[in-house]
Amino acid sequence: MNTLERLDAWLALPEEERMLLASVQTLASTQIAPRAEHADRSAEFPWDNVKDINALGLNAMFIPEAYGGVPMSYCAYLACVREISKACASTGIIWATNFHGIKPVITFGIADATGAISAPVVEQGAPCLSVLRTEDKLGLRASSTAALSFDSCRGPRGSG
């Protein structure tokens, strides 16, 4: 038994989270894994994998209930990331980035009169944004990781 298998045996997720993890394991093995080699060789963004993850409703675990989410424990999140990453490392990092991207928006975003949260965004092609280089990472080529430069970018008034 390897270290990860021992951790799995020790992991005590609530029933709802175990059911979610089982769904992720099925998705990872039947849909995501068969596409992994093509995604890495071609460096194409794995849109079909993202669509399948969205169809499963997996991104709801990042969102507070007040905004329509179904929050899960951090342990459940890590278990899901691991299963997706075992199937396709690029898809795993893309999905994990959703959590790391949405967390600051929820924590520091600006709520409008309706309670919706927004945050300033620098759009691709903005004069203050440059892509310095893209990374060629074995097993992660479809995740399009790049070094970015923000030169004199300004947010809208009131964005803090």
C-alpha positions in Angstrom: 0.0 0.0 0.0 1.5 3.3 -1.1 1.3 6.6 0.9 -1.7 7.9 -1.1 -3.6 4.7 -0.6 -2.9 4.9 3.2 -4.2 8.5 3.2 -7.3 7.4 1.3 -8.1 4.7 3.9 -7.7 7.3 6.6 -9.8 9.9 4.9 -13.3 10.1 6.4 -15.5 12.1 4.1 -19.2 12.6 4.9 -21.5 10.6 2.7 -22.4 13.5 0.4 -18.7 14.1 -0.3 -18.0 10.4 -0.8 -20.8 10.3 -3.4 -19.3 13.4 -5.1 -15.8 11.8 -5.1 -17.2 8.6 -6.6 -18.8 10.7 -9.4 -15.5 12.4 -10.0 -13.6 9.1 -10.1 -16.0 7.8 -12.8 -15.8 11.0 -14.8 -12.0 11.0 -14.6 -11.6 7.3 -15.7 -14.3 7.2 -18.4 -14.1 10.7 -20.0 -11.0 12.7 -18.9 -8.2 10.0 -18.9 -8.9 8.8 -22.5 -8.4 12.4 -23.7 -5.2 13.2 -21.7 -2.5 12.0 -24.1 -4.1 14.0 -27.0 -4.4 17.1 -24.9 -0.7 16.9 -23.8 0.7 16.1 -27.3 -1.4 18.8 -29.0 -1.2 21.4 -26.2 -4.9 22.1 -27.0 -7.0 23.4 -24.1 -9.2 20.4 -23.0 -12.6 22.1 -23.5 -14.5 18.7 -23.5 -13.0 17.9 -20.0 -14.0 21.3 -18.7 -17.5 20.9 -20.1 -17.8 17.5 -18.4 -16.7 19.0 -15.1 -19.2 21.8 -15.5 -22.0 19.3 -16.3 -21.2 17.4 -13.1 -21.6 20.7 -11.2 -18.2 20.4 -9.6 -17.5 24.2 -9.6 -20.4 24.7 -7.1 -18.1 23.5 -4.3 -16.2 26.8 -4.6 -19.2 29.0 -4.2 -20.9 30.0 -0.9 -24.5 28.8 -0.5 -25.7 32.5 -0.5 -24.6 32.6 -4.1 -26.0 29.3 -5.2 -23.1 27.1 -4.4 -22.8 23.8 -2.6 -19.7 24.2 -0.5 -17.7 21.1 0.3 -14.7 20.5 2.6 -11.2 21.3 1.6 -10.4 17.6 1.9 -13.1 16.8 -0.7 -11.7 19.5 -3.0 -8.2 18.0 -2.6 -9.5 14.5 -3.3 -11.3 15.7 -6.4 -8.2 17.5 -7.7 -6.1 14.4 -7.2 -8.6 12.2 -9.1 -8.8 14.7 -12.0 -5.1 15.2 -12.0 -4.4 11.4 -12.1 -6.5 11.3 -15.2 -5.1 14.4 -16.9 -2.6 16.7 -15.2 -3.5 19.6 -17.4 -7.2 19.3 -16.6 -6.4 19.0 -12.9 -4.4 22.2 -12.8 -7.0 24.0 -14.9 -9.8 23.0 -12.5 -7.8 23.7 -9.4 -7.0 27.2 -10.7 -10.8 27.9 -10.6 -10.7 27.6 -6.8 -7.6 29.8 -6.6 -9.1 32.3 -9.0 -12.6 32.5 -7.4 -11.5 32.6 -3.7 -10.1 36.1 -3.9 -13.2 37.3 -5.8 -15.5 36.0 -3.1 -13.3 37.2 -0.3 -12.4 40.7 -1.7 -14.9 41.3 -4.5 -17.3 44.1 -4.5 -21.0 43.3 -3.9 -23.5 45.4 -5.8 -27.0 46.4 -4.7 -28.4 42.9 -5.7 -25.6 41.2 -3.7 -23.8 39.9 -6.8 -20.0 39.9 -6.5 -17.7 41.4 -9.1 -14.0 42.2 -9.3 -11.9 44.2 -11.7 -10.6 42.1 -14.6 -7.8 42.9 -17.0 -9.0 41.5 -20.4 -6.7 39.8 -22.8 -5.4 42.3 -25.3 -5.4 45.2 -22.8 -2.4 47.5 -23.5 -1.1 47.1 -19.9 -1.0 43.2 -20.1 1.8 41.3 -21.8 2.4 37.6 -22.1 6.2 37.2 -21.5 6.5 33.5 -22.2 4.5 30.3 -22.2 5.7 27.2 -20.3 6.2 23.9 -22.1 5.6 21.5 -19.2 5.5 17.7 -19.9 2.1 16.4 -18.9 0.7 19.9 -18.5 1.0 21.4 -22.0 -2.8 21.8 -22.3 -3.0 24.1 -19.3 -1.4 27.1 -21.1 0.6 28.4 -18.2 2.3 31.7 -19.0 4.3 34.4 -17.3 2.3 37.7 -17.4 3.4 41.3 -17.0 1.0 44.0 -15.8 2.4 47.4 -16.6 0.5 50.4 -15.2 -2.9 48.5 -15.2 -5.6 50.5 -13.5 -8.9 49.2 -12.1 -12.2 51.1 -12.2 -12.9 53.7 -9.6 -14.0 52.2 -6.3 -12.3 48.9 -6.9 -10.0 49.4 -3.9 
